Amino acid sequence: MSAHPSAVRLRRAAVIGALCAGIAVTGTGCAEKTDPDKGTNGVGKQTPEKIESQAKAAAAAANSVHLSGTLVSGGKSFTLDLRLKADGGSGEVKSQADTFQVLRVGEQLYLKASAAFWGKSDSAGKLGDKYVKVPESDPTYKQFRGFTDMHVLLDGLLGLQGKLTKGGYTTVGHTRAVPVSADAGKGGKLTVSLEGTPYPLLMERAGGAGRVELSEWGKAFPLEAPAQDQTVDYGSQLPTTKDGTGATGGTAGTGGGKGTGTGASPAPSKGAGTGGTSGTGGTGGSSSGQGSNPTGG
């Protein structure tokens, strides 16, 4: 007695299903075709120019972000960990020579660093590990303020240089994303979220000038002035070193000071792939001044 036709079909389907589950070969008819854009925000369907434009627009409209990673400037590598929003920001900048914390609440800017950061200042010992108020009249104010200005910093950071191409979908952390490269990566690569708002998630700068992750878009964080007993106020100008130059004079040297402070600025340059910006300029000498934009944009 022959098997019932329906039973034969069921057995055959079971065999084929088992075979398909046991092999990973495309083009056999086993793999079910899926839409790579299913469940995404659809930005991946756009041209690379449109993806970059939408990512920049999303960043410009955001009210906060967390930046972390490395930047190369003046031949030096800097590690950044900054939380920024419209009315200020806080975080840490590290290099081989120095580490300092920056905090801005409204227009009031503070720097916190070791005594060595302040060079040969007579007051260096008193300044170490204290939040030092940076007066708006001091030449260093505008430069350091730029590190806490969310939109100024993003404007300089999110720059691609050259012909844009779109890469295959990837992930940044646990978030699906699409990369956009300029000149095959030589002009930088920007990776944009495929989930929710198309925020920039990762920026790899041109010329190997750094790699910065952008996360926690729109996430609130506290921003308060430091306690009074942790604050030092030097009035209208930061203290000078023993040789009469500014305590934060740049070793890379656009300023006239000879101090031993922060050296080359770690801020990214919008116009140059290496992000090379000069030193902060001594308070005791003339400063070239980059305005309120440390990115050079």
N, C-alpha and C positions, 0 to 999 in steps of 0.2 A: 504494500500500500504506500503510495507516494505521499510525501509531506505536503501539508496544506500550503498553498502559494503564499499566504500572508505570513506564515511562520518562516518560510524560506527567506522572504524579504527582510524580516526582522533580524534573522541570523546574519544575513549578508550585511546589513547596516551596522550591526554590532561589530563585525570583523573589520569593516572599513573604519569605523570610529576608533577602534583600538589601534589600528595601524597609524592613523593620522595623529593620535595622541602620542605615539611612541617615536615618531620621526619629526625632525625640524627641517623640512625641505620645502622651500618656496616653489610655487609654480606647479605643484602636484595636484592642486584642487582641494587639498586638505585644509589649508589655511583660510580662515574666513577673512574677507576683506573688511577693514575697519577704516573709518574716517579719522585721519590724524588730528583734525580740528574739532572733533566731537568733544564737547565739554569745555572748550577753550573760549577765550574772549574774542576770537576771530582775527586778532591782529596779525597772526602768522600768515594769513592769506594775502596781506597787503604787500606792496613793493618794499624793498629795503629802505627807500627814502621815506615812505609813509610810516614805516615802523619806527624809524629814528625820530621823525617829527612827532608822532603820538607819544613816544616815551618822554621826549623833552617837555611836551605839553603837560603830561601827567605829573612830571617832577615839578614844573613851575606852579601847578595848582595845589600841590601837597602842602600841608602845614607842619610836617616834621619828617625827619629821616635819621637813620643811624648809618654812619659811614665807618668802615673799618678796612684796613689793608695797608699797602705800602705805596709810597711814591718815591721816585728818584729825581733829585734836583741838584744841579751843580756837581754831579758826580757822587752825591751822597744819597744814601737810602734812609727814608724816614717811615716810621710806622705810625699810623693815625688810628684813633678810636674816638669818634666825635658823634655826639647827639645834638642835632640842630633843629631849631624851629624858628618861626617868624620873628619872635622877640628876643632871641638869644641862642645860646648853646653852651655846651661844656664838653670837655674831653681831654685827651692826652696825646702829646706828640713826642715820639722817641727817635733819637738818632744814636750813633755810636758814642758821640761826645756828650749829649745832653738829653734830659727828659724834662718836660714841663707840662703843666696842666693849664688850660685856658678856660675861663668862665666869663660869660657875658649875660647880664640880666638887664634888659632894656639897653640903655647906652653905657652902662657902667661895666667896664672891662677889668678883669683880674687875671694875674699870672701867678702861678705857684710853682716853685722849683727849688732845687738845692742851692746852697750858698755858692757853689762853684759856677752855677749858671750866671750869677750876677758879676762874674769876673773879679776885678780887684777893688771893688767898691769898699769904702770904709765901713759901709753898713751891711756888707754881704752876709755876715754872720747873723744879723738880725732879720734879714730877708728870707733866709733859708727855710723852706717848708711853711711859709706864710703866704696868704693870698695878698699880693701886692696890687693896689689899685693903680691902673694905668690911666693917667689923666688924658683927656681928649686933646690937650695942647701939646702933649709929648709926640715927637715924630714917630715913635713906634706904635702909637695907638691905632692908626689906620691900617697898618699892616697886620697886626695881630687880631684886630677886629674882624678882618676878612675871614679868618679861620672859623669864626663863629657866625658868619652871615650865610645862612643856608643857600639862598638863591645865587649869591655872588660865587660861592664855592662850586655849586653845581653847574653854573654856567661855564666855568672854566674847566671843570672836570669832564663833562659830557660832550666831548668834541671828537668827531671822526674826520679824518683827512684823506680824501681820495675817493675813488669809485667804490660804491657800496654794493655788496652782495649779501644775500640771505643764506644762512646755513641751515643744516638739519636741526630738528627739534632736540632739545637737551633739557637738563634740569640744573637749577641752582638751589642747593639744599634739597628741599622736598617739592619745590615749585617748578612746574613745567615752563620752559622758556624757549625763545628763538633768538639766535645770535645774528647780529649784523656786523660784517667786517668791512673795513676800508682798505683797498689795495691788498687784498688777501691777508689782512691782519697787520700789515706793516704800518697802516695808518690808524690802527686801533680797532678794538672790537667791543661792541655794546650788546649785552644780552638782556632781553626784555621779557617780562612776565607774560605768559599765556593764560594766566588765571586772574580774574577780576580786572582791576585797573592795570593797564599796560605800563607799569612802573619799570624803570631801569633796575636791574638786579645786580649786574656786574659790569664794571668798566675796566678793560685792559687797554692801557694807554699806548699810543704810538711810540715806536722806538724802544720798547721795553721800559718805559718810564713809570711803571707802576701798575698795580692791580688792586682795585677797590670794590668791595661789596657794599651794596646799598640795600638796607632792610628796614623793617619796622616802620614802613611808610604810614604816616598818619597816627602813629601811636603816641599817646600823651606821656610826658615824663616831667618830673618836678624840676624847677629851675628857680633857685633861691640864692640870695646873696649870702656869703659866708658869715659866720658868727663874728662879732666885733673883736673878740679876743684872738681871732685867727687872721685878722686883717691888718695890713700896714698901709698907711696913707701918707704919701710924700708930696701931696699938694699938686702944684702945677707941672712938675717935671720929675721923672725918675732920677734916682741918685746917680752921680757920675763916678767913674773909677778914679784911682789915685793919680793917674796921669792926665786927668781932666777930660777924658773921653767918655762916651756913653757906656753904661753898663751892659747894654744889649747891642753893642756895635757889631756889625757883620764882618766875619772873617773873609767872606767872599767879596765884599767891599764896594757897594755903591755909596755907602755913607762915609763921612769923613772920620769916624771914630776908629780906634784901634783896639776896642774891647775884645774880650775873649768869649763873648756870649754865643748867640744862637747860630751864627754863621749863615750859610745859604738857606734861603726860605724853602720849606717843603711844599709850599703851595703850588698846585698845578698851573701850568701856563696854557692858556687857551690857544695861543698862536704857535707854540713850539712843541714838537713832539716830546722832547726830553723834559719839559716842564721846568726849565732852568731859570729860576729867578734869583736875583742877587740878594745880598745880605740885608738885614733889616735897617741898617743905617744908624750911626751912633747918635745918641742924644746930645753929645757935646760937639758934634760936627755937623756938616751939611748932609741932608738925606735926599736921595734921588726921588723918593716918594712914589709909591704906586697907587696913590689915592686910597680909596676904601676897598679896592679890588686887588688882593694879593695874587690873583691868578694871572695877572698880566693881560686880561681880556679887555 
